[in-house]
Amino acid sequence: MGMGAEPDNSWHRSLASALEWWDSAGVDVLVEDEVRDWFAKPAPHRTAPQPEPAVAAPLPAAFPQTFQEFVAWRTGDAAPEAGWHRPFVAPAIVPDAVWTILIDMPEPEDSDTLWGGPAGALLDRMLAAVGLSRDSVQLVPLCFARPLTGQMPTNAASTLVELASQFLSFVRPKKLLLLGHAATRAVLGAEAWPPELRLHDVNRYEANTQVVATYHPRSLIERPAAKSETWKHLLLLSRGPSL
């Protein structure tokens, strides 16, 4: 800068302009107490730790010896579903039942009894088509309470399947209808799905049991076209393989 020249105050004007803009925007205080290095690499983002899924309750060393004691244990504090914070819904047991029906879980509408909603209404029509009713069948769920997700927890699946097997050993079903993928997998294995027009002979539950797998009523509500295939499954279990 030569002698006699006026000093360049452009940076003063720029700073004044920036301060005026901040003031107009309402920024009148510092938002950080410490000096920040704006060129430093940001710290890696860390997500909040997620809670571990609940571990299924261990099976008892010896199962209760009577059916009543077993049902009481299955709906008590030691049951795998006790930590789900959902109401227990006991199986619908019928003396001398013609069929035993294995399902996955209670429906969202259930509180005291199993399947009082749309799925139950469709089941009633399915049974009536082969001359049966709720009075002649018993309904047994894998889960005695409905999980919040509506899906069987993977960490409890093997325990629930073993408990269902023990339950069926008490009731000794002669004819067993499996509704849906979870029930079919529990008895016949994953390779049995999708269901075939096949009558399975199972000697596992203190009885010689005829078993047929078919689609869950929830699936039939969503896919009515599968009703014709389900009708054939019902006839097979009702009348045998002679058709």
N, C-alpha and C positions, 0 to 999 in steps of 0.2 A: 504494500500500500504506500503510495507516494506521499510526500510531505504535503500537507494542506488538504488532502482528500478527506471526505467525510467517511466515517467508519460504516461498513456494510452491516446493517441491522436486520437483514432478511430472516435470519434464524430466530431473532426475537419475535418478528411478526408471525413466523410459522408456529412457534411455541404458543404465542398468545392466541392464535387461531385454534390450535388443538385444545387448549384449556377452555376456551369459550365453547367449543363443541361439547366437551365433556360436561361442562356446567349446564348446558342446555339439555343434555341427556340425563341430568340428575346425578352424575357421578361426581360426588364432592368429597369422598373419603377414600383412602387406600383400602383395598380388600384383602391384602396380605400383609402380615407384620414382617415377614422375612424377605430378603432379597431373593428373587427367583432367576435362575439361569435359563433363559428362554430357548437357548440352543442345546440344552442337555436332552439326552434321550429320555422319553417318558418311561416311568417304571412300568413293568408288565402288569396287565390287569389281572387281578385275582378275584375269582368268584367266591361267593360265600360258601363255606362248606355245607354240603347237603347231608341231611340225617341219613344214617344207615337204615336200610329196610328192616322191619321187624323180623326177627328170627322165629321160625315156627317153634312152638312149644314141643319139647321132647315127648316121645311116646312113653307111656308107663311101662315099667318092667314087666308087669302082668296086667292084661286087660281085666276089667270087671267081669265076673263070672256069670251074671244074669243079664238079661236084656234090659230090664228096668235100670239096673245099676249102670250099664253101659250108656244108655240114653242120658241119664243124669250126668254122667261124666262128660259126655259130648256137648252138653249145654252148660257146663260149669266153668269155673275160673281157669282150669287147666287145659281147656280145649284150644286148638290152634286159632279159632276165631275170636277168642276172648279179648284180644287186644285190638280188634277192628272197630270197637265203639259203635257197633251196629246191633240191632236186636236179633236174638236167636229165633229161628223159626224151625220147630221140630218137624220131623218127617210125619207124613200122613199114613199111619199104619192101620191096616184093615185085617181082621182075622180071616184066615183062609182066602187070601187074596188070589184072584185068578191071574193077574199080572202084577209084577213089580216094575216100576218105572224109575230109572235112574236119570236124574237131571243134574245140571251144574250147580245151581244156586237159587235162592228165592228171587222173585221178581221185585222191581222197585216198589210196587204197590203192596207187597206182603208185609204183614205185621204179626198176626197171630197164626194164620194158616197159609199154606203154600198155594201159590198160583191162583189168585183171585182176580187178576187183571186180564188184559187181552190174550196173553199166552195161555192162561188157564181156560178162557172161554173157547179158544181154538182146540185145546186139548180135549175139552168136553165133547166137542163135535167130532173129533177124531175117534174117541172112544165109542160114542153113540153109533158111529158108522159100522162098527164091528160088534154091536150089541152089548157094549160095556158102559160102565159109568164110574164115577169116583167111588161109589160104594163097593165096587168090586175090584179095585186096584189100589195099590199103595205107592206113594210118591216119596222117593228117597233122594235128597240132595247130597252132592259131594261136599258143598260148603253149607254149614248150618246157619250162616249169616251171609248177607250180601256184601262183598267188598265195595269200598267207596268207588273204585275204578270200574266196577262191573266186570272185572276179569279176575280169574283165579290167580292169586299171587304165585309166581314161579317158585319162590323159596319154600312155599308150603304145599306145593302140588303133590309131591311124593308121600308126605304124611297124610294128606286128605284122602289120597287114593287107598292107602293102606287101611285107614279107618273105615272107608266105605266098604272095602273087602270084608273087614271084620263085622261090620253091620249086616251085610248081606249073608254072612255065615249064620247070624242069629235068625234071620227071617227065612232062610232056605228057599229062595224063589224057584218056582217051577218054570215060569216064563218071565223073561227079563227083557224089557224094552229100553234101549239106550237112546236118549234124546240129545242129539248134538255131538259136537266134536269132543268136548271134554269128557263126557260120560263114555263115549265110544273108546277113546284112548285109554281111559282108566281100566276098562275090562278087556278089550280086544287088542289094544296097542295102536300106535299111530298109523300103521300100515293098513288098518281097516277103514280109513277115511279117505275119500268120500265113501258113504255106505253103499254096499252092494246088495242085490236081492239074494241074500244068503241067510240060512238058518245055522247058527253056530251052536254046537253042543259043548257046554262048559261044565266040567265036574270040579268045582272049586269051592262052592259055598255050602258044603255039607248036603249037597243035593245034585242031581243031574238036571242042569238048567239049560233050557232052550233060549238062545239069545238072538235078538235082531236089533240092528242099529238103524236109525233113521234121522231125519233132519229135525232140528229144534223148531218148536212152534214160532219162535222169534224169526227164524230164517224163512219160514213159510209165509209169515205176514209180509216180509220184505220181498220174497220171491214166490208168488203164488203158483208159478209154473211147476215147482217141485212137488206140489200136492199130489199129482198123479203117481209119482214115484213113491211117495210116502204111503199112499193108499195100498200099493202093492206090498210094502214092508209090513203094514198092519195086517193085511190078509195072510201073509206068510206066517206071522207069529200066531194068528188066531186059528188058522185052519191047517197049517202044516205045509210041507213042500209038494203036496200032491196036485196043486193047482197048475 
